[in-house]
Each structure stands twice: as structure tokens, then as C-alpha cells.
């Protein structure tokens, strides 16, 4: 297993460009299965989870042509459905959470889709009910092999449009249902649909392929089924989670950093949440400029003077993927913050590592933590730690870059799953980080 050795306490400076959005890419790549025609996707992040999905598509028989940096053309004109019943697929599909989203396109186009229980981050229970209840509402028959943890849906006579109210605004669940419904007979309405920018991007791409989806950007989608979809070209948005990570990094290391080409209109409340922590963000064209916070940053209280609470919520609320970053940044703020992680019950369990570094954090329960900021009067101490998941991993990396001394982070494959060449990009702005 690889490790990072990080010498902390160094002020950084320069420009950094965010990678393509991982969570959008997982959806968009699965959508290439909906057509036999060529689909070109640009700005694909070169990270472990995305490369695993591309490999899985290749093993399914999808033709893959690399066009240069971050651009690939896919053609699913000879899909090998027999691969879904092999032991290799059970192992491959089970190692990646995003593999669940191949089921909707395969069910829509070929009348069946199978998937082993998907893997991914150990951040708490991540139910799949929304996906499969949606397929059942469209007319598919569901089966589950408890011994192999293998899911299957079949609709040999095709899917039929219907009205459905989702039990939760699941992003991947909405994406899977939309991809199944675009080729169904009749009209489907999906209420309580997720409306994240990445889901909007998927709908825009499907419409470019010939789908008829209206209500994009709202929580009520209407999908008129079509007989077939064609090819298209699509560019992936910059990764908002990476953008938030760089904002946190700049504040914690008192660095002057410009984040390039962030797609401001798709950031939602993210800039304002960091501003509530006292962090200065300047909009310069489509860039974010963060000046060096040499005097630190002070948390704003609520209007009545009570402690600030930052909680996650479905879009347009604050994304749960950035709560770990916010928590780390709050450790050096002037003031106190309550972090409320509503969606995943194991995501805050990395705070013991920050406490070992000297952070003042009270873990109230699996969902809530109170952070008492140091105001940089007491610097975090270097330590040896292990990355439990992607977002906790980048949070620990930010903590290490701000800490006094040399830290070691183990299990960095978790960070590589979501962040492209992160050590090289950090060195380019002055960080002392070595991969070993």
C-alpha cells in the first residue's frame, strides 16, 4: 500500500485547476450503454474509480477509443450481456459503488440488468431500494440471490412509463431510473427526484442523444419514452468537491490560491458555507481567488448569536461530501461550529485522528460533532494516520499540510479513488508531499 509523507506548515501559492467531476462521470459513462452509436466524453478525471468503470465497460464489449487527455469515445454496438453472469463481473462490479448505474441502461436497452452488491466507501449504510423500486414501477421483475449478494431485474417485453414518487432524493437512484425510463413506452414522471448539477448534466446529455426529458433542474422530471437514442459529445463539469477541498486547503495553510474555471453557476451554496466560516472568496471571472488568511478566519454566528450549525441536505442544500472538509477547516477557525452529518452514520468517525493531532472536537453521536476552533493559536501536530474513505482522506491530507512536522498518511489508494495526481498538483503550488 502507498503512503504520503507530508511536511506541514508550509504556505502555498499558485493556481490549481479542478478535475472533471467524479460523481458526474460515473453517471455519464454508464449512459453510453443506451445507444449503439458513438458517444464522446470530455474532461474525464483520471482516477481509480472512473478507470475501474471504464475497464468494466470494456469487458462488457464497449469499444473505447482514447482521443487525448481526458477525452474518450465509446461505442456500445456489440455489448456482451453474457459477461454479467461471470465470476469476473461479480468481482469487478462489486468493487465499485458506481457500477450500480449500469443496470438502468442495460434494462432499458436489453431487457435485463444484473449487479453484485456494490462496494465503495465505508461511510454507513447506502441502500439500493430507490433504484430497484423505480425499476419495478417501470414493469421490471426483481430478484435477489442472498448467498451471492447478486441483484437482477428483467423486463423481456420492455418497460412501461408510469408516475412515481421516490422515497428519497437519491442522486444515483434518480440517474438510474431516468436512464431506464428514456426508452420505456409512454411517459414517466419522477417526483422527489434529485436535482444536483451532475444529474442535470446527465439529463442534458440524454436529451442531446434524442431523449425527451423536461423539468431538468427541478425535483419533478417528466420523461417521454423514445424508441432509440443516438450518439453525442458531452463535457463533464469541474468537480465541486475538489473545488471545496482547495478552498479548505487555502484557508488552513494561510495560502494565496486561485482555483481556475470552477463553473460558478453550478456551485450552489458551497461558497456561502465557506464564507460563514470566515473565509474570503473572490469571484474573478469563472475563477475563485482565496487570499492568504494571515490573520485567520472567524466563524459567523446565527442571527440570534447562537452557535453556527453546518448540515448536509439534498441539493440545493450543502453536499455531504464536503462536510469532512468543513470540519477540518473549523479546527483552526476563531469560534465554534456544530457539524451535523445527517445522511451517513459513519462519516464522522475519522475525527479521532484529528483529535490525536490536537484538534478540539466533541463527537456527540455518529451524526454530530462540535468543533472548538484554535484560531491558529495552537497548531495541529504531525502524526501517522490512515485514510478511511475518499473525503476523510483529503481532509486528513489538508490537516497534515497545515500541521507542524512531518505526517504520514497510509491507505492513500482511498484518496486516489477520487483525486487525480493529487501529490503532483500540490507540489506545483509549493507543497512538500512525497508518495512512497
C-alpha positions in Angstrom: 0.0 0.0 0.0 1.2 3.5 -0.8 1.8 6.3 1.7 2.1 10.1 1.6 4.8 11.8 3.6 3.8 15.4 4.2 5.8 18.3 5.7 3.2 20.6 7.1 3.2 24.3 8.0 4.3 25.5 4.5 2.5 28.4 2.9 1.4 27.6 -0.7 0.8 29.8 -3.6 -0.4 29.5 -7.2 -3.1 28.3 -9.5 -4.9 24.9 -9.5 -7.5 23.6 -12.0 -10.1 21.2 -10.7 -10.5 17.8 -12.4 -13.7 16.7 -14.1 -16.4 15.8 -11.6 -16.2 12.2 -10.4 -19.9 11.9 -9.5 -21.0 13.2 -12.9 -18.6 10.9 -14.8 -19.9 7.8 -13.1 -23.4 8.6 -14.4 -22.4 9.8 -17.8 -20.1 6.8 -18.5 -23.0 4.4 -17.8 -25.3 6.3 -20.2 -23.1 5.3 -23.2 -24.7 1.8 -22.9 -28.0 3.3 -24.1 -27.0 3.6 -27.7 -25.1 1.6 -30.3 -23.7 4.9 -31.7 -20.5 6.7 -30.8 -20.5 8.9 -27.6 -17.5 11.2 -27.0 -17.0 12.4 -23.4 -14.5 15.2 -22.5 -12.9 16.2 -19.2 -13.0 12.6 -17.7 -11.0 12.5 -14.5 -8.1 10.1 -14.4 -8.9 8.5 -11.0 -9.2 4.9 -9.8 -13.0 4.7 -9.5 -13.5 6.1 -13.0 -10.8 3.9 -14.5 -12.4 0.9 -12.9 -15.8 1.7 -14.5 -14.1 2.3 -17.9 -12.5 -1.2 -17.6 -15.8 -2.7 -16.7 -17.4 -1.1 -19.8 -14.6 -2.5 -21.9 -15.2 -6.0 -20.5 -18.8 -5.6 -21.4 -17.8 -5.2 -25.0 -17.9 -1.4 -25.3 -15.3 -0.1 -27.7 -13.1 2.5 -26.2 -11.0 5.0 -28.1 -8.8 7.5 -26.3 -8.7 10.8 -28.1 -6.0 12.5 -25.9 -6.0 14.0 -22.4 -9.3 13.3 -20.6 -11.3 12.6 -23.8 -12.7 9.2 -24.8 -15.1 7.9 -27.5 -17.3 5.0 -26.5 -19.4 2.7 -28.8 -21.7 0.1 -27.3 -22.7 -1.6 -30.5 -21.6 -5.1 -29.5 -22.4 -5.4 -25.8 -21.7 -8.9 -24.3 -24.6 -9.5 -21.9 -23.1 -12.9 -21.1 -20.3 -11.1 -19.1 -22.9 -10.1 -16.5 -23.1 -13.8 -15.4 -19.4 -14.4 -15.0 -17.4 -14.6 -11.7 -15.1 -11.9 -13.1 -18.1 -9.5 -13.3 -19.2 -10.3 -9.8 -15.7 -9.4 -8.5 -15.3 -6.3 -10.7 -18.8 -4.9 -10.2 -18.7 -5.5 -6.5 -15.6 -3.3 -6.1 -17.2 -0.1 -7.3 -20.2 1.8 -5.9 -20.9 3.5 -9.2 -21.4 0.1 -11.1 -25.0 0.1 -9.9 -25.8 2.7 -12.6 -25.1 0.2 -15.5 -28.4 -1.6 -14.5 -30.8 1.1 -15.7 -29.3 1.5 -19.2 -28.9 -2.3 -19.7 -32.5 -2.9 -18.5 -33.9 -0.3 -20.9 -32.0 -1.4 -23.9 -31.6 -5.2 -23.5 -34.4 -6.1 -21.1 -32.2 -7.2 -18.2 -29.6 -6.0 -15.9 -27.6 -7.6 -13.1 -25.2 -6.3 -10.5 -23.4 -7.7 -7.4 -23.8 -5.7 -4.2 -21.6 -2.6 -4.9 -18.6 -1.6 -2.8 -17.2 1.9 -2.2 -16.7 4.0 0.9 -17.4 2.6 4.3 -19.4 5.6 5.5 -22.5 3.9 6.6 -25.5 2.1 5.1 -26.2 3.1 1.5 -29.4 1.5 0.5 -30.3 0.5 -3.1 -34.1 0.3 -2.6 -34.8 3.5 -4.5 -33.1 2.1 -7.7 -34.9 -1.2 -7.7 -38.3 0.1 -6.6 -38.1 2.5 -9.6 -37.3 -0.4 -12.0 -40.2 -2.4 -10.5 -42.6 0.6 -11.0 -41.5 0.6 -14.7 -42.5 -3.0 -15.0 -39.3 -5.0 -14.3 -39.3 -8.1 -12.2 -36.8 -8.1 -9.4 -34.8 -11.0 -7.9 -32.0 -11.1 -5.3 -29.6 -14.0 -4.6 -28.8 -13.7 -0.9 -25.9 -16.1 -1.0 -24.0 -14.3 -3.7 -25.5 -10.8 -2.9 -26.5 -10.6 -6.5 -29.3 -8.4 -7.8 -31.2 -8.8 -11.0 -34.0 -7.0 -12.9 -35.7 -8.3 -16.1 -38.3 -6.9 -18.5 -38.2 -9.0 -21.6 -41.2 -7.2 -23.1 -39.8 -3.8 -22.3 -40.5 -1.1 -19.7 -43.7 1.0 -19.4 -43.8 4.6 -18.3 -45.5 5.4 -15.0 -45.8 8.0 -12.2 -43.6 7.5 -9.2 -42.7 9.3 -6.0 -39.2 8.4 -4.8 -38.8 7.5 -1.2 -35.6 9.6 -1.1 -34.0 12.1 -3.4 -31.2 9.7 -4.3 -28.8 11.0 -6.9 -27.7 7.7 -8.3 -31.2 6.3 -7.9 -32.7 9.1 -9.9 -30.0 8.7 -12.6 -30.6 5.0 -12.9 -34.4 5.4 -13.1 -34.1 8.3 -15.7 -31.8 6.1 -17.9 -34.2 3.3 -17.7 -37.3 5.5 -18.5 -35.9 7.2 -21.6 -36.5 4.0 -23.6 -39.7 3.0 -21.9 -43.1 3.0 -23.7 -45.1 6.1 -22.7 -44.5 8.8 -20.2 -42.8 8.6 -16.8 -42.9 11.2 -14.1 -40.4 11.1 -11.2 -41.3 13.2 -8.2 -38.8 13.9 -5.4 -36.1 13.5 -8.0 -32.5 14.6 -7.2 -31.7 17.8 -9.0 -27.9 18.1 -8.5 -25.9 19.8 -11.3 -24.5 16.4 -12.2 -28.0 14.9 -12.6 -28.9 17.9 -14.7 -25.8 17.2 -16.9 -27.0 13.6 -17.4 -30.4 14.8 -18.5 -28.9 17.4 -20.9 -26.7 14.7 -22.4 -29.6 12.3 -22.8 -31.7 15.0 -24.5 -28.8 15.6 -26.8 -28.9 11.9 -27.7 -32.6 12.2 -28.5 -34.4 11.7 -25.2 -37.3 13.8 -24.2 -36.8 14.9 -20.5 -38.4 18.1 -19.1 -38.3 19.6 -15.7 -34.5 19.4 -15.6 -33.1 21.2 -12.5 -36.4 20.6 -10.5 -37.5 17.7 -8.3 -40.2 16.7 -10.8 -38.9 15.2 -14.0 -41.1 14.2 -17.0 -39.7 11.6 -19.4 -41.4 10.8 -22.7 -40.0 7.4 -23.8 -38.4 7.2 -27.3 -37.6 4.2 -29.4 -33.9 4.7 -29.7 -31.1 7.1 -28.7 -28.2 8.3 -30.9 -24.6 9.5 -30.3 -23.4 12.8 -28.9 -20.5 14.7 -27.4 -20.5 15.8 -23.8 -18.1 17.7 -21.5 -18.1 17.0 -17.7 -18.3 19.8 -15.2 -15.4 20.7 -12.9 -15.6 18.7 -9.6 -17.3 20.8 -6.9 -16.0 18.6 -4.2 -12.4 19.2 -5.3 -13.1 22.9 -5.5 -14.3 22.9 -1.9 -11.2 20.9 -0.9 -8.9 23.6 -2.4 -10.8 26.3 -0.6 -10.3 24.5 2.7 -6.7 23.9 1.9 -6.0 27.6 1.2 -7.6 28.7 4.4 -5.9 26.1 6.6 -2.4 26.8 5.2 -2.9 30.6 5.0 -2.2 30.3 1.3 -3.0 32.6 -1.7 -4.6 30.2 -4.2 -6.6 30.8 -7.4 -8.9 27.9 -8.4 -9.4 28.1 -12.2 -12.6 27.5 -14.2 -14.9 26.5 -11.4 -18.3 26.9 -13.1 -19.6 29.3 -10.5 -23.3 28.8 -11.6 -23.1 25.2 -10.5 -21.5 25.6 -7.1 -24.8 26.4 -5.3 -24.4 27.2 -1.6 -20.8 26.0 -1.4 -19.1 29.4 -1.5 -21.5 30.8 1.1 -20.9 28.0 3.5 -17.2 28.6 3.5 -17.9 32.4 3.9 -19.8 31.5 7.1 -16.5 30.1 8.4 -15.0 33.5 7.8 -13.1 32.5 4.6 -12.7 35.2 2.0 -13.6 34.1 -1.6 -13.4 36.5 -4.5 -15.1 35.8 -7.9 -12.7 36.7 -10.7 -14.4 35.7 -14.0 -15.0 32.0 -13.6 -12.2 31.6 -11.1 -12.1 31.7 -7.3 -9.4 33.7 -5.6 -8.6 33.0 -2.0 -6.2 35.5 -0.4 -3.8 34.4 2.3 -5.6 34.5 5.6 -2.6 35.7 7.6 -4.9 36.8 10.5 -7.0 33.6 10.4 -10.8 33.5 9.9 -13.7 33.9 12.3 -16.9 31.9 12.3 -20.1 33.8 11.9 -22.8 33.1 14.5 -26.5 32.8 13.7 -28.6 36.0 13.7 -29.5 35.4 17.4 -25.9 34.8 18.4 -26.2 31.1 18.7 -23.5 28.6 17.5 -23.3 28.1 13.8 -24.6 24.8 12.5 -23.5 23.4 9.2 -25.6 20.4 8.0 -25.8 18.5 4.7 -29.0 18.2 2.7 -30.1 17.2 -0.8 -29.4 19.7 -3.5 -29.7 22.7 -3.4 -28.6 22.1 0.2 -25.0 21.6 1.2 -23.4 18.4 -0.2 -22.4 15.8 2.4 -19.2 15.2 0.5 -17.8 18.5 1.8 -18.7 18.2 5.5 -15.4 16.5 6.3 -13.5 19.4 4.7 -15.6 22.0 6.6 -14.9 20.1 9.9 -11.2 20.2 9.4 -11.2 23.9 8.4 -13.2 24.7 11.5 -10.5 23.3 13.8 -8.4 26.4 13.2 -11.2 28.9 13.0 -11.9 31.6 15.6 -15.2 30.4 17.1 -17.2 27.2 17.4 -19.2 25.1 14.9 -21.7 22.2 15.1 -21.3 19.8 12.2 -24.4 17.8 11.5 -23.9 14.9 9.1 -27.5 13.7 8.5 -27.0 11.2 5.7 -24.3 8.8 6.7 -23.7 7.4 10.2 -20.1 6.5 9.9 -18.6 9.5 8.1 -17.5 11.4 11.2 -15.6 8.6 12.7 -12.3 10.0 11.3 -12.3 12.8 13.9 -10.3 10.7 16.4 -7.3 11.2 14.1 -7.8 15.0 14.2 -8.1 14.8 18.0 -4.7 13.0 18.1 -3.3 16.0 16.1 -4.5 18.3 18.8 -7.9 19.4 17.4 -10.7 20.2 19.9 -13.7 18.2 18.7 -16.5 16.7 20.7 -18.2 13.8 18.9 -21.7 14.0 20.2 -23.0 10.9 18.3 -22.4 9.3 14.9 -24.0 12.3 13.2 -22.9 15.4 15.1 -19.6 16.9 16.2 -18.8 20.2 17.9 -15.6 21.8 16.7 -13.9 24.4 19.0 -11.6 26.4 16.8 -8.0 27.1 17.8 -7.8 30.4 15.9 -4.3 29.2 14.9 -3.0 29.8 18.5 -2.3 26.1 18.7 -1.0 24.4 15.5 -2.0 20.8 14.7 0.7 18.3 15.4 2.0 15.9 12.8 1.1 12.2 13.2 0.8 8.9 11.4 -2.8 8.1 10.2 -4.7 6.0 7.7 -7.3 7.2 5.2 -10.7 5.5 5.8 -12.5 6.9 2.7 -12.1 9.4 -0.1 -13.4 12.5 1.6 -11.9 11.8 5.1 -8.7 11.1 3.3 -8.5 14.5 1.6 -9.5 16.1 4.9 -6.6 14.4 6.8 -4.3 15.5 4.0 -5.3 19.1 4.4 -4.8 18.8 8.2 -1.3 17.3 7.6 -0.4 20.2 5.2 -1.3 22.7 7.9 0.3 20.7 10.8 3.7 21.2 12.5 6.2 18.5 11.5 6.1 15.6 9.0 2.9 13.4 8.9 2.4 10.1 7.2 -0.9 9.1 5.6 -1.4 5.4 4.9 -4.0 3.7 2.6 -3.7 6.6 0.1 -5.5 4.5 -2.5 -8.7 5.8 -1.0 -7.6 9.4 -1.9 -6.5 8.3 -5.4 -10.0 6.9 -5.9 -11.3 10.5 -6.1 -8.4 12.9 -6.7 -6.3 12.9 -9.8 -2.5 13.1 -9.4 -3.0 15.0 -6.2 0.6 14.9 -5.0 1.9 16.3 -8.3 -0.7 19.1 -8.3 0.0 20.0 -4.7 3.8 20.1 -5.4 3.1 22.5 -8.2 1.8 25.1 -5.7 4.6 24.6 -3.2 3.6 21.6 -1.0 6.2 19.2 0.3 4.5 15.9 -0.3 6.1 12.6 -1.3 4.4 9.4 -2.5 6.2 6.3 -1.3 
